[in-house]
Amino acid sequence: MRFNEEVIGAKSMMKFESGYSVEIMFDGSKLGIEPYAVEVLPNGELLILDSTNSNVYRISSSLSLSKSV
């Protein structure tokens, strides 16, 4: 399955060729991170650019699936 990926603020959006869109949301407030950009790596880790301190974080996390109607 092929997809196009674009990073928008603290969201990472993937649009699959079949028309499905997947959006990754990240709330870094509990970790003290103010995300400027979020990238999902092929192994599922999150690469996050912090807008406050200009730090780059790599976070390993299980991504939950949710459905929006």
N, CA, C and O atoms as a Maestro MAE file, in Angstrom:
{
 s_m_m2io_version
 :::
 2.0.0
}

f_m_ct {
 s_m_title
 :::
 protein
 m_atom[276] {
  # First column is atom index #
  i_m_mmod_type
  r_m_x_coord
  r_m_y_coord
  r_m_z_coord
  i_m_residue_number
  s_m_chain_name
  s_m_pdb_residue_name
  s_m_pdb_atom_name
  i_m_atomic_number
  :::
  1 25 0.844 -1.164 0.000 1 A "MET " " N  " 7
  2 3 0.000 0.000 0.000 1 A "MET " " CA " 6
  3 2 0.896 1.235 0.000 1 A "MET " " C  " 6
  4 15 1.797 1.332 0.833 1 A "MET " " O  " 8
  5 25 0.678 2.159 -0.892 2 A "ARG " " N  " 7
  6 3 1.471 3.380 -0.976 2 A "ARG " " CA " 6
  7 2 0.699 4.524 -0.347 2 A "ARG " " C  " 6
  8 15 -0.532 4.534 -0.343 2 A "ARG " " O  " 8
  9 25 1.448 5.498 0.190 3 A "PHE " " N  " 7
  10 3 0.802 6.653 0.797 3 A "PHE " " CA " 6
  11 2 1.651 7.891 0.633 3 A "PHE " " C  " 6
  12 15 2.861 7.809 0.419 3 A "PHE " " O  " 8
  13 25 1.009 9.033 0.736 4 A "ASN " " N  " 7
  14 3 1.686 10.324 0.778 4 A "ASN " " CA " 6
  15 2 1.600 10.819 2.202 4 A "ASN " " C  " 6
  16 15 0.580 10.632 2.865 4 A "ASN " " O  " 8
  17 25 2.666 11.454 2.685 5 A "GLU " " N  " 7
  18 3 2.664 11.929 4.063 5 A "GLU " " CA " 6
  19 2 3.034 13.401 4.089 5 A "GLU " " C  " 6
  20 15 3.967 13.821 3.405 5 A "GLU " " O  " 8
  21 25 2.313 14.183 4.870 6 A "GLU " " N  " 7
  22 3 2.642 15.583 5.062 6 A "GLU " " CA " 6
  23 2 2.537 15.885 6.549 6 A "GLU " " C  " 6
  24 15 1.685 15.333 7.245 6 A "GLU " " O  " 8
  25 25 3.399 16.757 7.028 7 A "VAL " " N  " 7
  26 3 3.389 17.107 8.444 7 A "VAL " " CA " 6
  27 2 2.754 18.473 8.586 7 A "VAL " " C  " 6
  28 15 3.162 19.425 7.920 7 A "VAL " " O  " 8
  29 25 1.742 18.578 9.463 8 A "ILE " " N  " 7
  30 3 1.022 19.819 9.694 8 A "ILE " " CA " 6
  31 2 1.028 20.091 11.183 8 A "ILE " " C  " 6
  32 15 0.348 19.401 11.942 8 A "ILE " " O  " 8
  33 25 1.782 21.081 11.609 9 A "GLY " " N  " 7
  34 3 1.829 21.417 13.035 9 A "GLY " " CA " 6
  35 2 2.182 20.219 13.867 9 A "GLY " " C  " 6
  36 15 3.209 19.582 13.632 9 A "GLY " " O  " 8
  37 25 1.354 19.896 14.837 10 A "ALA " " N  " 7
  38 3 1.617 18.754 15.716 10 A "ALA " " CA " 6
  39 2 0.844 17.528 15.260 10 A "ALA " " C  " 6
  40 15 0.556 16.636 16.057 10 A "ALA " " O  " 8
  41 25 0.514 17.486 14.000 11 A "LYS " " N  " 7
  42 3 -0.217 16.352 13.443 11 A "LYS " " CA " 6
  43 2 0.593 15.770 12.292 11 A "LYS " " C  " 6
  44 15 1.313 16.492 11.602 11 A "LYS " " O  " 8
  45 25 0.476 14.508 12.097 12 A "SER " " N  " 7
  46 3 1.059 13.865 10.926 12 A "SER " " CA " 6
  47 2 -0.092 13.215 10.171 12 A "SER " " C  " 6
  48 15 -0.839 12.415 10.735 12 A "SER " " O  " 8
  49 25 -0.231 13.556 8.908 13 A "MET " " N  " 7
  50 3 -1.353 13.078 8.110 13 A "MET " " CA " 6
  51 2 -0.828 12.167 7.012 13 A "MET " " C  " 6
  52 15 0.091 12.537 6.282 13 A "MET " " O  " 8
  53 25 -1.405 10.984 6.891 14 A "MET " " N  " 7
  54 3 -1.067 10.061 5.813 14 A "MET " " CA " 6
  55 2 -2.323 9.831 4.990 14 A "MET " " C  " 6
  56 15 -3.391 9.557 5.537 14 A "MET " " O  " 8
  57 25 -2.194 9.941 3.683 15 A "LYS " " N  " 7
  58 3 -3.330 9.708 2.799 15 A "LYS " " CA " 6
  59 2 -2.991 8.515 1.917 15 A "LYS " " C  " 6
  60 15 -2.049 8.564 1.126 15 A "LYS " " O  " 8
  61 25 -3.760 7.450 2.057 16 A "PHE " " N  " 7
  62 3 -3.528 6.242 1.294 16 A "PHE " " CA " 6
  63 2 -4.141 6.377 -0.089 16 A "PHE " " C  " 6
  64 15 -5.121 7.097 -0.274 16 A "PHE " " O  " 8
  65 25 -3.552 5.671 -1.074 17 A "GLU " " N  " 7
  66 3 -4.032 5.738 -2.456 17 A "GLU " " CA " 6
  67 2 -5.504 5.392 -2.581 17 A "GLU " " C  " 6
  68 15 -6.193 5.923 -3.453 17 A "GLU " " O  " 8
  69 25 -5.994 4.511 -1.725 18 A "SER " " N  " 7
  70 3 -7.393 4.101 -1.830 18 A "SER " " CA " 6
  71 2 -8.346 5.154 -1.270 18 A "SER " " C  " 6
  72 15 -9.559 4.941 -1.255 18 A "SER " " O  " 8
  73 25 -7.806 6.301 -0.805 19 A "GLY " " N  " 7
  74 3 -8.661 7.387 -0.345 19 A "GLY " " CA " 6
  75 2 -8.790 7.500 1.156 19 A "GLY " " C  " 6
  76 15 -9.393 8.456 1.644 19 A "GLY " " O  " 8
  77 25 -8.241 6.552 1.910 20 A "TYR " " N  " 7
  78 3 -8.319 6.620 3.367 20 A "TYR " " CA " 6
  79 2 -7.273 7.584 3.899 20 A "TYR " " C  " 6
  80 15 -6.150 7.626 3.398 20 A "TYR " " O  " 8
  81 25 -7.636 8.355 4.906 21 A "SER " " N  " 7
  82 3 -6.698 9.253 5.574 21 A "SER " " CA " 6
  83 2 -6.493 8.785 7.000 21 A "SER " " C  " 6
  84 15 -7.440 8.374 7.671 21 A "SER " " O  " 8
  85 25 -5.256 8.848 7.460 22 A "VAL " " N  " 7
  86 3 -4.918 8.496 8.835 22 A "VAL " " CA " 6
  87 2 -4.239 9.706 9.446 22 A "VAL " " C  " 6
  88 15 -3.278 10.232 8.885 22 A "VAL " " O  " 8
  89 25 -4.733 10.149 10.593 23 A "GLU " " N  " 7
  90 3 -4.179 11.320 11.251 23 A "GLU " " CA " 6
  91 2 -3.620 10.918 12.603 23 A "GLU " " C  " 6
  92 15 -4.294 10.247 13.383 23 A "GLU " " O  " 8
  93 25 -2.381 11.328 12.884 24 A "ILE " " N  " 7
  94 3 -1.736 11.035 14.153 24 A "ILE " " CA " 6
  95 2 -1.790 12.294 15.006 24 A "ILE " " C  " 6
  96 15 -1.329 13.355 14.586 24 A "ILE " " O  " 8
  97 25 -2.351 12.175 16.203 25 A "MET " " N  " 7
  98 3 -2.435 13.305 17.133 25 A "MET " " CA " 6
  99 2 -1.514 13.021 18.310 25 A "MET " " C  " 6
  100 15 -1.447 11.888 18.787 25 A "MET " " O  " 8
  101 25 -0.806 14.040 18.781 26 A "PHE " " N  " 7
  102 3 0.111 13.878 19.905 26 A "PHE " " CA " 6
  103 2 -0.079 15.034 20.878 26 A "PHE " " C  " 6
  104 15 -0.007 16.200 20.489 26 A "PHE " " O  " 8
  105 25 -0.322 14.706 22.147 27 A "ASP " " N  " 7
  106 3 -0.427 15.708 23.206 27 A "ASP " " CA " 6
  107 2 0.808 15.572 24.085 27 A "ASP " " C  " 6
  108 15 0.924 14.624 24.862 27 A "ASP " " O  " 8
  109 25 1.727 16.519 23.961 28 A "GLY " " N  " 7
  110 3 2.985 16.432 24.696 28 A "GLY " " CA " 6
  111 2 2.990 17.174 26.011 28 A "GLY " " C  " 6
  112 15 4.037 17.262 26.654 28 A "GLY " " O  " 8
  113 25 1.849 17.716 26.439 29 A "SER " " N  " 7
  114 3 1.823 18.530 27.654 29 A "SER " " CA " 6
  115 2 2.250 17.753 28.897 29 A "SER " " C  " 6
  116 15 2.886 18.321 29.784 29 A "SER " " O  " 8
  117 25 1.912 16.467 28.977 30 A "LYS " " N  " 7
  118 3 2.307 15.665 30.136 30 A "LYS " " CA " 6
  119 2 3.812 15.427 30.171 30 A "LYS " " C  " 6
  120 15 4.376 15.172 31.236 30 A "LYS " " O  " 8
  121 25 4.464 15.509 29.015 31 A "LEU " " N  " 7
  122 3 5.909 15.303 28.930 31 A "LEU " " CA " 6
  123 2 6.678 16.624 28.899 31 A "LEU " " C  " 6
  124 15 7.908 16.625 28.847 31 A "LEU " " O  " 8
  125 25 5.953 17.756 28.930 32 A "GLY " " N  " 7
  126 3 6.611 19.059 28.857 32 A "GLY " " CA " 6
  127 2 7.093 19.403 27.464 32 A "GLY " " C  " 6
  128 15 8.047 20.163 27.302 32 A "GLY " " O  " 8
  129 25 6.440 18.849 26.458 33 A "ILE " " N  " 7
  130 3 6.814 19.074 25.060 33 A "ILE " " CA " 6
  131 2 5.707 19.870 24.378 33 A "ILE " " C  " 6
  132 15 4.530 19.525 24.484 33 A "ILE " " O  " 8
  133 25 6.090 20.939 23.677 34 A "GLU " " N  " 7
  134 3 5.150 21.693 22.846 34 A "GLU " " CA " 6
  135 2 5.487 21.360 21.393 34 A "GLU " " C  " 6
  136 15 6.353 22.005 20.802 34 A "GLU " " O  " 8
  137 25 4.816 20.362 20.806 35 A "PRO " " N  " 7
  138 3 5.193 19.897 19.464 35 A "PRO " " CA " 6
  139 2 4.984 20.957 18.388 35 A "PRO " " C  " 6
  140 15 3.935 21.597 18.318 35 A "PRO " " O  " 8
  141 25 6.001 21.128 17.558 36 A "TYR " " N  " 7
  142 3 5.897 21.982 16.379 36 A "TYR " " CA " 6
  143 2 5.602 21.108 15.163 36 A "TYR " " C  " 6
  144 15 4.801 21.470 14.301 36 A "TYR " " O  " 8
  145 25 6.263 19.951 15.110 37 A "ALA " " N  " 7
  146 3 6.056 19.006 14.012 37 A "ALA " " CA " 6
  147 2 6.221 17.587 14.537 37 A "ALA " " C  " 6
  148 15 7.047 17.332 15.413 37 A "ALA " " O  " 8
  149 25 5.429 16.667 13.995 38 A "VAL " " N  " 7
  150 3 5.483 15.258 14.382 38 A "VAL " " CA " 6
  151 2 5.618 14.425 13.117 38 A "VAL " " C  " 6
  152 15 4.887 14.625 12.148 38 A "VAL " " O  " 8
  153 25 6.554 13.496 13.136 39 A "GLU " " N  " 7
  154 3 6.762 12.583 12.014 39 A "GLU " " CA " 6
  155 2 6.647 11.160 12.546 39 A "GLU " " C  " 6
  156 15 7.217 10.844 13.590 39 A "GLU " " O  " 8
  157 25 5.924 10.305 11.849 40 A "VAL " " N  " 7
  158 3 5.829 8.898 12.224 40 A "VAL " " CA " 6
  159 2 6.878 8.140 11.425 40 A "VAL " " C  " 6
  160 15 6.854 8.141 10.194 40 A "VAL " " O  " 8
  161 25 7.807 7.489 12.138 41 A "LEU " " N  " 7
  162 3 8.862 6.720 11.491 41 A "LEU " " CA " 6
  163 2 8.312 5.369 11.036 41 A "LEU " " C  " 6
  164 15 7.301 4.914 11.571 41 A "LEU " " O  " 8
  165 25 8.948 4.719 10.066 42 A "PRO " " N  " 7
  166 3 8.459 3.428 9.567 42 A "PRO " " CA " 6
  167 2 8.288 2.366 10.652 42 A "PRO " " C  " 6
  168 15 7.448 1.477 10.512 42 A "PRO " " O  " 8
  169 25 9.073 2.442 11.735 43 A "ASN " " N  " 7
  170 3 8.957 1.453 12.809 43 A "ASN " " CA " 6
  171 2 7.884 1.823 13.831 43 A "ASN " " C  " 6
  172 15 7.727 1.121 14.830 43 A "ASN " " O  " 8
  173 25 7.135 2.917 13.604 44 A "GLY " " N  " 7
  174 3 6.044 3.315 14.487 44 A "GLY " " CA " 6
  175 2 6.432 4.326 15.547 44 A "GLY " " C  " 6
  176 15 5.562 4.838 16.251 44 A "GLY " " O  " 8
  177 25 7.728 4.631 15.682 45 A "GLU " " N  " 7
  178 3 8.152 5.631 16.655 45 A "GLU " " CA " 6
  179 2 7.765 7.023 16.167 45 A "GLU " " C  " 6
  180 15 7.580 7.246 14.970 45 A "GLU " " O  " 8
  181 25 7.645 7.954 17.109 46 A "LEU " " N  " 7
  182 3 7.331 9.338 16.779 46 A "LEU " " CA " 6
  183 2 8.595 10.173 16.878 46 A "LEU " " C  " 6
  184 15 9.326 10.073 17.863 46 A "LEU " " O  " 8
  185 25 8.862 10.993 15.875 47 A "LEU " " N  " 7
  186 3 9.953 11.949 15.884 47 A "LEU " " CA " 6
  187 2 9.302 13.318 16.045 47 A "LEU " " C  " 6
  188 15 8.526 13.739 15.187 47 A "LEU " " O  " 8
  189 25 9.614 14.020 17.139 48 A "ILE " " N  " 7
  190 3 8.902 15.245 17.494 48 A "ILE " " CA " 6
  191 2 9.871 16.410 17.598 48 A "ILE " " C  " 6
  192 15 10.898 16.302 18.267 48 A "ILE " " O  " 8
  193 25 9.554 17.532 16.939 49 A "LEU " " N  " 7
  194 3 10.304 18.766 17.070 49 A "LEU " " CA " 6
  195 2 9.566 19.648 18.064 49 A "LEU " " C  " 6
  196 15 8.402 19.990 17.857 49 A "LEU " " O  " 8
  197 25 10.248 20.016 19.146 50 A "ASP " " N  " 7
  198 3 9.670 20.829 20.216 50 A "ASP " " CA " 6
  199 2 9.838 22.305 19.866 50 A "ASP " " C  " 6
  200 15 10.959 22.761 19.642 50 A "ASP " " O  " 8
  201 25 8.738 23.056 19.816 51 A "SER " " N  " 7
  202 3 8.798 24.463 19.430 51 A "SER " " CA " 6
  203 2 9.337 25.349 20.542 51 A "SER " " C  " 6
  204 15 9.897 26.407 20.255 51 A "SER " " O  " 8
  205 25 9.187 24.956 21.799 52 A "THR " " N  " 7
  206 3 9.619 25.784 22.918 52 A "THR " " CA " 6
  207 2 11.130 25.750 23.103 52 A "THR " " C  " 6
  208 15 11.767 26.799 23.201 52 A "THR " " O  " 8
  209 25 11.702 24.558 23.152 53 A "ASN " " N  " 7
  210 3 13.127 24.416 23.446 53 A "ASN " " CA " 6
  211 2 13.971 24.035 22.236 53 A "ASN " " C  " 6
  212 15 15.179 23.838 22.370 53 A "ASN " " O  " 8
  213 25 13.367 23.929 21.068 54 A "SER " " N  " 7
  214 3 14.053 23.523 19.838 54 A "SER " " CA " 6
  215 2 14.785 22.193 19.993 54 A "SER " " C  " 6
  216 15 15.879 22.013 19.459 54 A "SER " " O  " 8
  217 25 14.178 21.271 20.721 55 A "ASN " " N  " 7
  218 3 14.725 19.925 20.889 55 A "ASN " " CA " 6
  219 2 14.019 18.967 19.945 55 A "ASN " " C  " 6
  220 15 12.888 19.209 19.523 55 A "ASN " " O  " 8
  221 25 14.703 17.872 19.618 56 A "VAL " " N  " 7
  222 3 14.102 16.803 18.829 56 A "VAL " " CA " 6
  223 2 13.994 15.579 19.727 56 A "VAL " " C  " 6
  224 15 14.975 15.178 20.353 56 A "VAL " " O  " 8
  225 25 12.801 14.982 19.794 57 A "TYR " " N  " 7
  226 3 12.553 13.807 20.627 57 A "TYR " " CA " 6
  227 2 12.177 12.632 19.742 57 A "TYR " " C  " 6
  228 15 11.523 12.795 18.712 57 A "TYR " " O  " 8
  229 25 12.601 11.445 20.159 58 A "ARG " " N  " 7
  230 3 12.206 10.207 19.490 58 A "ARG " " CA " 6
  231 2 11.484 9.374 20.540 58 A "ARG " " C  " 6
  232 15 12.090 8.961 21.529 58 A "ARG " " O  " 8
  233 25 10.199 9.127 20.334 59 A "ILE " " N  " 7
  234 3 9.374 8.452 21.332 59 A "ILE " " CA " 6
  235 2 8.836 7.150 20.761 59 A "ILE " " C  " 6
  236 15 8.230 7.125 19.690 59 A "ILE " " O  " 8
  237 25 9.070 6.071 21.495 60 A "SER " " N  " 7
  238 3 8.529 4.771 21.134 60 A "SER " " CA " 6
  239 2 7.190 4.620 21.834 60 A "SER " " C  " 6
  240 15 7.104 4.744 23.056 60 A "SER " " O  " 8
  241 25 6.153 4.355 21.068 61 A "SER " " N  " 7
  242 3 4.820 4.277 21.656 61 A "SER " " CA " 6
  243 2 3.940 3.380 20.809 61 A "SER " " C  " 6
  244 15 4.096 3.304 19.591 61 A "SER " " O  " 8
  245 25 3.014 2.703 21.468 62 A "SER " " N  " 7
  246 3 2.014 1.967 20.707 62 A "SER " " CA " 6
  247 2 0.949 2.967 20.296 62 A "SER " " C  " 6
  248 15 0.431 3.706 21.133 62 A "SER " " O  " 8
  249 25 0.629 2.992 19.044 63 A "LEU " " N  " 7
  250 3 -0.359 3.937 18.538 63 A "LEU " " CA " 6
  251 2 -1.744 3.326 18.656 63 A "LEU " " C  " 6
  252 15 -1.975 2.195 18.228 63 A "LEU " " O  " 8
  253 25 -2.658 4.078 19.238 64 A "SER " " N  " 7
  254 3 -4.020 3.575 19.388 64 A "SER " " CA " 6
  255 2 -4.827 3.910 18.147 64 A "SER " " C  " 6
  256 15 -4.595 4.926 17.492 64 A "SER " " O  " 8
  257 25 -5.755 3.064 17.842 65 A "LEU " " N  " 7
  258 3 -6.628 3.283 16.703 65 A "LEU " " CA " 6
  259 2 -7.927 3.887 17.195 65 A "LEU " " C  " 6
  260 15 -8.513 3.412 18.168 65 A "LEU " " O  " 8
  261 25 -8.372 4.924 16.528 66 A "SER " " N  " 7
  262 3 -9.671 5.503 16.869 66 A "SER " " CA " 6
  263 2 -10.416 5.768 15.577 66 A "SER " " C  " 6
  264 15 -9.818 5.882 14.508 66 A "SER " " O  " 8
  265 25 -11.710 5.863 15.690 67 A "LYS " " N  " 7
  266 3 -12.557 6.047 14.518 67 A "LYS " " CA " 6
  267 2 -13.352 7.328 14.701 67 A "LYS " " C  " 6
  268 15 -13.990 7.525 15.735 67 A "LYS " " O  " 8
  269 25 -13.316 8.196 13.703 68 A "SER " " N  " 7
  270 3 -14.104 9.425 13.725 68 A "SER " " CA " 6
  271 2 -15.269 9.271 12.771 68 A "SER " " C  " 6
  272 15 -15.131 8.694 11.692 68 A "SER " " O  " 8
  273 25 -16.398 9.780 13.169 69 A "VAL " " N  " 7
  274 3 -17.585 9.712 12.315 69 A "VAL " " CA " 6
  275 2 -17.988 11.117 11.954 69 A "VAL " " C  " 6
  276 15 -18.969 11.312 11.236 69 A "VAL " " O  " 8
  :::
 }
 m_bond[275] {
  # First column is bond index #
  i_m_from
  i_m_to
  i_m_order
  :::
  1 1 2 1
  2 2 3 1
  3 3 4 2
  4 3 5 1
  5 5 6 1
  6 6 7 1
  7 7 8 2
  8 7 9 1
  9 9 10 1
  10 10 11 1
  11 11 12 2
  12 11 13 1
  13 13 14 1
  14 14 15 1
  15 15 16 2
  16 15 17 1
  17 17 18 1
  18 18 19 1
  19 19 20 2
  20 19 21 1
  21 21 22 1
  22 22 23 1
  23 23 24 2
  24 23 25 1
  25 25 26 1
  26 26 27 1
  27 27 28 2
  28 27 29 1
  29 29 30 1
  30 30 31 1
  31 31 32 2
  32 31 33 1
  33 33 34 1
  34 34 35 1
  35 35 36 2
  36 35 37 1
  37 37 38 1
  38 38 39 1
  39 39 40 2
  40 39 41 1
  41 41 42 1
  42 42 43 1
  43 43 44 2
  44 43 45 1
  45 45 46 1
  46 46 47 1
  47 47 48 2
  48 47 49 1
  49 49 50 1
  50 50 51 1
  51 51 52 2
  52 51 53 1
  53 53 54 1
  54 54 55 1
  55 55 56 2
  56 55 57 1
  57 57 58 1
  58 58 59 1
  59 59 60 2
  60 59 61 1
  61 61 62 1
  62 62 63 1
  63 63 64 2
  64 63 65 1
  65 65 66 1
  66 66 67 1
  67 67 68 2
  68 67 69 1
  69 69 70 1
  70 70 71 1
  71 71 72 2
  72 71 73 1
  73 73 74 1
  74 74 75 1
  75 75 76 2
  76 75 77 1
  77 77 78 1
  78 78 79 1
  79 79 80 2
  80 79 81 1
  81 81 82 1
  82 82 83 1
  83 83 84 2
  84 83 85 1
  85 85 86 1
  86 86 87 1
  87 87 88 2
  88 87 89 1
  89 89 90 1
  90 90 91 1
  91 91 92 2
  92 91 93 1
  93 93 94 1
  94 94 95 1
  95 95 96 2
  96 95 97 1
  97 97 98 1
  98 98 99 1
  99 99 100 2
  100 99 101 1
  101 101 102 1
  102 102 103 1
  103 103 104 2
  104 103 105 1
  105 105 106 1
  106 106 107 1
  107 107 108 2
  108 107 109 1
  109 109 110 1
  110 110 111 1
  111 111 112 2
  112 111 113 1
  113 113 114 1
  114 114 115 1
  115 115 116 2
  116 115 117 1
  117 117 118 1
  118 118 119 1
  119 119 120 2
  120 119 121 1
  121 121 122 1
  122 122 123 1
  123 123 124 2
  124 123 125 1
  125 125 126 1
  126 126 127 1
  127 127 128 2
  128 127 129 1
  129 129 130 1
  130 130 131 1
  131 131 132 2
  132 131 133 1
  133 133 134 1
  134 134 135 1
  135 135 136 2
  136 135 137 1
  137 137 138 1
  138 138 139 1
  139 139 140 2
  140 139 141 1
  141 141 142 1
  142 142 143 1
  143 143 144 2
  144 143 145 1
  145 145 146 1
  146 146 147 1
  147 147 148 2
  148 147 149 1
  149 149 150 1
  150 150 151 1
  151 151 152 2
  152 151 153 1
  153 153 154 1
  154 154 155 1
  155 155 156 2
  156 155 157 1
  157 157 158 1
  158 158 159 1
  159 159 160 2
  160 159 161 1
  161 161 162 1
  162 162 163 1
  163 163 164 2
  164 163 165 1
  165 165 166 1
  166 166 167 1
  167 167 168 2
  168 167 169 1
  169 169 170 1
  170 170 171 1
  171 171 172 2
  172 171 173 1
  173 173 174 1
  174 174 175 1
  175 175 176 2
  176 175 177 1
  177 177 178 1
  178 178 179 1
  179 179 180 2
  180 179 181 1
  181 181 182 1
  182 182 183 1
  183 183 184 2
  184 183 185 1
  185 185 186 1
  186 186 187 1
  187 187 188 2
  188 187 189 1
  189 189 190 1
  190 190 191 1
  191 191 192 2
  192 191 193 1
  193 193 194 1
  194 194 195 1
  195 195 196 2
  196 195 197 1
  197 197 198 1
  198 198 199 1
  199 199 200 2
  200 199 201 1
  201 201 202 1
  202 202 203 1
  203 203 204 2
  204 203 205 1
  205 205 206 1
  206 206 207 1
  207 207 208 2
  208 207 209 1
  209 209 210 1
  210 210 211 1
  211 211 212 2
  212 211 213 1
  213 213 214 1
  214 214 215 1
  215 215 216 2
  216 215 217 1
  217 217 218 1
  218 218 219 1
  219 219 220 2
  220 219 221 1
  221 221 222 1
  222 222 223 1
  223 223 224 2
  224 223 225 1
  225 225 226 1
  226 226 227 1
  227 227 228 2
  228 227 229 1
  229 229 230 1
  230 230 231 1
  231 231 232 2
  232 231 233 1
  233 233 234 1
  234 234 235 1
  235 235 236 2
  236 235 237 1
  237 237 238 1
  238 238 239 1
  239 239 240 2
  240 239 241 1
  241 241 242 1
  242 242 243 1
  243 243 244 2
  244 243 245 1
  245 245 246 1
  246 246 247 1
  247 247 248 2
  248 247 249 1
  249 249 250 1
  250 250 251 1
  251 251 252 2
  252 251 253 1
  253 253 254 1
  254 254 255 1
  255 255 256 2
  256 255 257 1
  257 257 258 1
  258 258 259 1
  259 259 260 2
  260 259 261 1
  261 261 262 1
  262 262 263 1
  263 263 264 2
  264 263 265 1
  265 265 266 1
  266 266 267 1
  267 267 268 2
  268 267 269 1
  269 269 270 1
  270 270 271 1
  271 271 272 2
  272 271 273 1
  273 273 274 1
  274 274 275 1
  275 275 276 2
  :::
 }
}
